[in-house]
Amino acid sequence: FFIFHVFYAEENLVANLASMSPSERIKAIQKMPETMKKKREIRNKVLSEVTKKSRRGAQHSFCTEYLRGTVVSCRRFGNSLSEYFHQLDVWHKTLKVIGAEFGTSVLSYFIFLKWLITLNVFSFIINFSFITIPQFVAAEPNNLSFTGLELFTGAGYFQQTVLYYGFYTNATISKIENGPSYNMQLAYIFTVGIYFVICFLILLFSMAKSFCRNFINPQTYSGNASKLLCTWDFNITNEKAVKMKQKNLSRQIKEGLTDVNREVLNFSVKERVVRIVIHLVSWVASLGAALAACAGVYFLSINNLKLFVKGHKNDLESQAAMLVLPVVASLLNTFIPFFYSWLGHLERFRTPGQQIYVTITRNIILKISIVGILCYYWLNVVAESESQCWETLVGQDIYRLVLVDFLFCLFGCFFGEFLQRILGTTVCVSRGLPEFDIGRNVLDLIYAQTLTWIGILFSPLLPGIQMLSFCILFYVKKVSLMMNCQPPRKVWRTAQMTTSFMFLLFFPSFIGVLSVIGVTVWRLKPSEVCGPFRGLSSMYAAVSEWIKILENYTASKWVVWIYHNLITSELFFFVLSTLVLIITYLYWQIIEGRKTMTKLLRKQIIN
C-alpha cells in the first residue's frame, strides 16, 4: 500500500509539473527538498511527459486547452498571492532569529502566540462585521461622560457602547421602510454560534496538521547526516542569513543528538524512594496551592458582588472597587507558577521536557480551576443577582481580568526576567542569566484566550482588545528574551511541543468554554431590560421563535425539516459522533501503517 501510495504521488507530481510553464517548472523543481540525483530523475520524467503531450497536442480540443490555460493562470495567481503574503509576514525574520539563538523550544512559544493573534484577528472581523456594524445603525447617543478610569474598569462610559452585550438592541433593524431588515437577535446568536463551529474546525485542523508534521512526516525519521548534507539552501548569499542558517542547523542537529546521547540514570532503592516522596510532596503542595487559590477567588468574588449591588450601580468609584478581584486573580496566576517552577527544579527530572510538561500540567490545573470558579460565580451568582443587566456585569468582569492579566504579563517580563538578569550578573554570578520559562508563558496565553472565548458572548469586541494585547506582548517578550535570557542549558528536541499547546488549547480550554456558552444560551434567563434577548426565556428561544415563523412559509420548509430532524435530534449527533470516531480510528491505522512501512524501508536502505 505504501509503495503504491508513493508511486501514485510521484505520478501526480510529474503530471502537475508537466502542466506548468518552463520557468515555473524549474522553480518548483529547485525548491524540492530532494537530492540532485532525484531532481534530475523528476526533470527527465517531466520532459518525457511534456514531449508525449506535445505529440498528442493536435488531438486536444479547444475546451481542453482553455481549461488547461485556466488552471495554469490560477496556479500562477496562487503562487503570486502566496509570495505576497509571505512578504507581509513581518514576524518571519524575528522567528528565524529566535529559532537560531534559542532553539525550537522557545520558538514554539512565539509560533503559538502568532497563531493566537491570527485567530483573534479572524474573531474580531467576524463579530465587528455581523454584530457591531449593524448596531451602529440603530445606536442611541451616549449621555455618560468619559473620565479615563473606564480604560481600567471597563465601566462608566463604556457601559453604553457596543463593547458590551447590554447595549445591543432586540429590534429588527431597517433603514428603509418596507426594505430589507436585519434581525439582531438571530445575527447575534448565529454569529457567535458559527464562530465557535469555525474555531472548533480550525483547532482540529491545526492539531492534525501539527501532529502530521511532528509525529508522522517521514522526514522526522531522517538522520542527522541527511540534515547536514542535504538541507543547505545554496540560494542563500547574504552573510547574516548564512550565519543564521548555520546556527539554526547546528541547534537542530544538537537537539536530534540528545535522543541518541541520552544518559540512562540508574538509582539505588533509597534514591528511588526519596525521589518518589519528593514527587508526591510536590504534587500535594501544588494541588493544595490551587485549591487555596480557588477558595480565595470565590469568597472574594462573593464579597465584591455584595459591595457592587449595595452601592450605587452607576457610581464609577464603586465599580473601580471591582478591580480587586482581577488583581488578586492575576497575582495568584503570576506567583503560584513561580512556586511550581521551583518545585520542578527541586524534583530534578531526567530531561527538561519532563519538567516542562509537569509544570504545564500543574499550571493548567491552577488556571482552569480559577476560570471554573469564576464561571460558577458568573452563571450561578451574578446571573441570579439583583443587577438589571447581569450580562454586562459579566462582560465588565472579563474585560478587567483580560486587561489586568495583560499588565501582569508585562510586569512579569520586568520582575521575572530583567531583575533575574541583574541578580544573575551582579549578586549571584554562579546563577547566570535566566532561561525562558516556556510552561508558565504558554499557560498565560491559554488562560488569556480562554477568558476571551468566554467573554465573546458578553463583550463582542473583546477579541479586538486581546489581539492588540497579544501583538504588544509579542514584541515585549521578544525584547525581554533577547536582552535578559540565555538559551536552554540542556539542548533537547521539542518538535512535539506545538502539538501539545494546540491540544491544551482545545482541551480543557475550548471544550470548557463550549460548556459555559451552552449553559448560558440554553439554561439561563436573559435580563429583562437590556440586550438583544430581553424578554425571552433563554437566548436559544430566539431560534425557536424564528423556526415557528418559517413554518408558515412553504419555501422555508427545508430549513424547518433540518432543524427538527437534524439540529434537535440526539440520534443524528450520535450517528455523526460514531462516524467521526470510526474515520479517526481508520485514519490512525493508516498513519501507523505508514510509520511502520517508513521504518522498514529505512532499515532496508541502511542495510
Disulfide bonds with the S-S distance in Angstrom:
Cys389-Cys530 1.95
